[in-house]
């Protein structure tokens, strides 16, 4: 289940006390650690997130494992290039723009995004009420922190397993193995 972009934006506004007006200086951003804490205690769109483990930002395998095991994907703390900040909005709101290598990382452009699913070419992410594709090369260059977050309510109440066919207990055992 993908979290609707509006729900992600609403959670960001609630977590950071941003008033929701684009360009307003009340948007002071947030830290990756605070957003993870917010997702674990408050959640997004009625979903609470559980256990967390840092993943090596240069390990595509670990990020793919996090995506399949956790049914929600890894959380990326990025130092984005200026080109992404200055990128025009797509004309068609259904267009998914690709974020690939586009210049050096800029620590002043810190941003936190949730990987929603992996499609073989990159992670679909939700940012600024838009869907984007984040390539493995961009992750390797711009990711400062990648965190797997276990989402317990992604497990079916009827079967007790997630989309990968794993129980919560199996997933909690596997998450730390992805951090090495």
N, C-alpha and C positions, 0 to 999 in steps of 0.2 A: 504494500500500500504506500503510495507516494503521498507525502505531506503536501497539501495545497500551498502554492506560493503565498497566498494571502495570510495563511496561518503562520508561516515562517516569519513574514514581515511583522505580524501582530505580536509574535513571541519576542522578536528582537526589540520592538518598541516597548513592550512590557518589561523586559529584562534590563533595558538601558535607560528607561524614562524618557526616551525620544518621543516627541509629540506626533510623529508620523508625517510631518510636512517635509517633503524633499527639499534639501538645501538649507533647512533651518539649522542654525548653530546648536540647537539642543541635541543634535546627533553628535555625541562625543565618542561613539564607538564602544567597544567592550574588549575584554580579554578572552582568549580561548578558554582558560580555566573557569572564568565566571560563567560563560555560556554553557559549558559542560555541567557545572553545578546547577544552573537554572534548568537545564533539560532533565537532570536527575531529580530535582525537587518539585518543579512546577510542570515541566513538559511542554510539548508543542501539540496543539490540536487534540488534546486529550490523551496524548501518548507520553508516558513517563519512560525515561531511559535509565538503565541500570549500570552495571559494572563498566569500568573503563580501563583501557590499557593503551599506552603509547605505542605507535607503530613506527618502524623505520621509514622516513619519508621517501627514501630511494628504493624501497622494496615494493614493486608492483604486485608481486605474489602475495605479500602480507595484506595489501589493500584489497586485492581480489578476495582473499580469504575472509577478511572482515566483512566485505559486502555480502558474500554468500552465507556466512555464518550468522551475521547479526541482522540481516534483512533490514537494511537501512543505510549501510555504508559507513565509511570512516568520516570523521570530522576533520577538515583541513584548516589549519591556521596558516595563512599566506602573507608573504610580503609581495604584493602585486606590482607588476611593471606599470609605469605611467600610461602606456598605451591602453591598458584595460580600463583605467579610470576615464580616459578621454574617448573611449569607444562610443559611437553613436548608438542609440537604441534601435533595434530592428524595426523596419517598417511594418512587417507582419508579426504580430505578437506571438504567433505559433512557431516562429523561426527559432531554432536553437543555435546560438552562436557558439563557436569553438574558441576556447581560451587555450592558446598554445604559447610557446616561447615568443616573447615580444619585447625583448630588451632586458636590461638588468633588473633584478628585484629592487624595490624601493621600500625600505623599512617604514617610511612614513605612510605607506599605503597598506597598512595591516588590515586584514580582512579574514573572517571566519565563515566557512561554508560547510554544509553537510553534503556528503556524497550520497546521492539517492539510489543510484544503481550503476553497475558497470556494464558496458555494452560491447566490449572488445576493442574499442577505440579510445575510451576514456570514461570518466565518471560524469554522469548527469548530475548537476548541482543546481541548487536554488539560491539565487542571490538577487537582492534588490527587486524582488517580485518578478524575476525572470528566470527561465531555465537556460543553463549554459552547459557546454561539454568541456571538462577540464582534462587535458591530455596527460599521459604519463610523463612526457618530457617537461611539461609545465609544472607538474607536481614535483618532479625531481629538482627543478631549479628554484621554485618559489615557495614550496612548503617548508615552513619553520617547525611545524608541529602537526602530526597526524595522529588522531586518537580514535580507537575503536570503542564504540559505546554500545553495550548490550541493551536491547530494547525488549524487556520481558513480555510486554503485551503484544509482541509480534508473534508470540507462540499461540497456536490455536487452543482454545479452552477444551475443545472436544478431543483432539488427538494429543495435545501436549508437546507438539513439535512445531518448528518454524518451517519456512519455505524450503530450507535445505534438508529438512527431515531430521533435524537434531533437537534434542530436548534442551531446556534451559540449563540443566546440570552439565550436559555435554559441552554446551557452548561456553559456560563459565570456566570449564577446564581448558578449553582450546584457546580462549582469548589470550592468556598470558604467554602461550607458546608462539604467538604471532609477534611478540615484541623483541625477539632476539635477532 
